Amino acid sequence: MKLRDSIRTTPGTALPGSLYAAGVPASDRVALEGEARADVAIVGAGILGLSTALALAEGGTACVVLEANEPGWGASGRNGGQVNSGLKWSPSQVERDIGSEAVTFSYDAPSRLKALVARLGLDCDYANGGGYRAATDAEGARDIDTLVAEMERRNIPVRPMDAVGMAEAAGTERYTGGLYDPVAGQVNPLKYVRGLAAAAVAAGARVYSDSPVISAEEKGGWVLKTLRGTVRAEKVLFATNGYSDGLVPRLKRSLMPVFSTIAASRPLPEDLRRRILAGREVLYETGLKTVYYRVDAGGRFLFGGRGPQSPAEGTRAGATLIALAESLWPELRAVGWEYGWNGRVAITGDHYPHVHEIGETGLACLGFNGRGVALTTALGPRLAARLTGGRAEALPLPASPIRTIPFQPFWPAGVAAVLAWSDLKARLT
């Protein structure tokens, strides 16, 4: 089986100018030269690829990771840093759609990340302050109340929040209600990815930067070719998520790589730190136009959501977000903003992560719909077990055929239409 479609062949793109990139030293970028052999090859050095590589290496499996740029270059190293539990849909809906194991696994994922950070001693600004899911209208508040009741019946730890409680937590009266999730947390995602990469290498994995895979062929094992080298492996994992190209036919067209933008302020004064998420909680809103934010370890306010649907950097990229934030917390105007950046979020048609069997001995896993930090961390060991002989049923997510999204090449127009409808609905209600 030979895989090839339109692929990227230019390595070495620099990290975008994010707050994270400014605070983390450059990585040692070593490209693959010549031939390498491994039991398992992994394409993509984000959280999923590296957590899988770490588990493989710690179990004694020879593993090679091939990254087109450097570890954490994609969504894994530039996301909002929120460590949230669960999936988009309610536990009962998830159970009906893909099984009860997915419910348990997704709500336990933040605890698995917390344990991994502690075991490895990762310096990634991890904080277990919990998280808020916030409603901005009456309908959203009712939906959250229904969700809380279901979670309580299932003994999933959660606390309902009324409008007064949300205002006290967030420092704004924007919210009609919400819930508090005590297992949620936050990390500096680029520090976290770099820590995973270092741990994987220390355990014996080989991680190569500036090594985009230009062809992948299964013939009694896998042959992966880069610009300057070749990897021969028994099995392969494609872990490219929102930055998937045409290496695996149809994979890119099975998701919408929607851009999300983040703006980061200068460090907040002490009075604002005490008003906005004082316990270093994270918060994300319900609805079509998701807004999410946190205060990081340095006291900066990171505010994320809609923005340009193409690569962008600098505070101008986050102009719409900055205007919204300053309308909610006027004191932010005096604080000022220092960074802005964006990146792709891999959205699937059903809003579930997908696992695909590629050929006889390959896997692809992608589509975390903005909830990937905890999920990809927790999936790593399970994928490693599957790649070393475990049963398919042992995965918390069922394998499925690749299903392309109709008119996927025109996704920017579709996103614009959805956001325009959301704006109109907000004005009419």
Beta strands, then each sheet from edge to edge (+ up, - down):
strand 1: 2-3
strand 2: 34-43
strand 3: 63-66
strand 4: 82-83
strand 5: 131-135
strand 6: 159-162
strand 7: 177-181
strand 8: 185-186
strand 9: 206-208
strand 10: 215-218
strand 11: 222-225
strand 12: 229-238
strand 13: 255-265
strand 14: 282-285
strand 15: 292-295
strand 16: 301-305
strand 17: 337-348
strand 18: 354-358
strand 19: 362-366
sheet 1: 1+ 10- 11+ 12- 2- 3- 9-
sheet 2: 1+ 10- 11+ 12- 19- 18+
sheet 3: 4+ 8-
sheet 4: 6+ 7- 5+ 14+ 15- 16+ 13- 17+
end
